[in-house]
Amino acid sequence: MTPAPQTAVAAGAEWPIGPGFPWWAVALTATVAAAAAYVWWSGRSVQRRRRATAAPRGVSKSTRRVRRPRAARG
């Protein structure tokens, strides 16, 4: 058995350097959140997306005047 060099013995006595902040967890969380938002948004129907960004029902988008409701079809 050969003895260890003095530099290796001194390096073994020092406090180990830790891994630091787990940035991989931040990146993983952001990736999962982005994927979930994409799946949620792609699952919405076109009509629901339009309704979320459109003017309220009965209000004309171009003139912002209230339109009279249509007569009920029988």
C-alpha contacts under 8 A as a table, 3 or more apart, distances in Angstrom:
res1	aa1	res2	aa2	distance
4	A	8	A	6.51
4	A	9	V	6.74
5	P	8	A	5.40
5	P	9	V	6.55
6	Q	9	V	5.12
6	Q	10	A	6.24
7	T	10	A	5.11
7	T	11	A	6.09
8	A	11	A	5.04
8	A	12	G	6.11
9	V	12	G	5.13
9	V	13	A	6.53
10	A	13	A	5.29
10	A	14	E	6.80
11	A	14	E	5.47
19	P	22	P	7.59
22	P	25	A	5.66
22	P	26	V	7.26
23	W	26	V	5.13
23	W	27	A	6.32
24	W	27	A	5.07
24	W	28	L	6.01
25	A	28	L	5.01
25	A	29	T	6.06
26	V	29	T	5.18
26	V	30	A	6.19
27	A	30	A	5.18
27	A	31	T	6.11
28	L	31	T	5.11
28	L	32	V	6.16
29	T	32	V	5.23
29	T	33	A	6.09
30	A	33	A	5.11
30	A	34	A	6.09
31	T	34	A	5.14
31	T	35	A	6.13
32	V	35	A	5.08
32	V	36	A	6.06
33	A	36	A	5.10
33	A	37	A	6.13
34	A	37	A	5.12
34	A	38	Y	6.16
35	A	38	Y	5.07
35	A	39	V	6.22
36	A	39	V	5.17
36	A	40	W	6.05
37	A	40	W	5.06
37	A	41	W	5.98
38	Y	41	W	5.17
38	Y	42	S	5.99
39	V	42	S	5.20
39	V	43	G	6.10
40	W	43	G	5.26
40	W	44	R	6.72
41	W	44	R	5.50
42	S	45	S	7.87
44	R	48	R	6.51
44	R	49	R	6.74
45	S	48	R	5.32
45	S	49	R	6.42
46	V	49	R	5.11
46	V	50	R	6.20
47	Q	50	R	5.14
47	Q	51	R	6.08
48	R	51	R	5.01
48	R	52	A	6.20
49	R	52	A	5.20
49	R	53	T	6.63
50	R	53	T	5.36
50	R	54	A	5.69
51	R	54	A	5.07
51	R	55	A	7.60
51	R	56	P	7.95
54	A	61	K	7.40
55	A	59	V	6.26
55	A	60	S	7.16
55	A	61	K	5.69
56	P	59	V	5.75
58	G	66	V	5.63
58	G	67	R	5.25
58	G	68	R	7.04
58	G	69	P	6.79
59	V	64	R	5.53
59	V	65	R	5.52
59	V	66	V	4.52
59	V	67	R	5.91
60	S	63	T	5.53
60	S	64	R	4.75
60	S	65	R	5.45
60	S	66	V	6.33
60	S	67	R	6.64
61	K	64	R	5.30
61	K	65	R	7.98
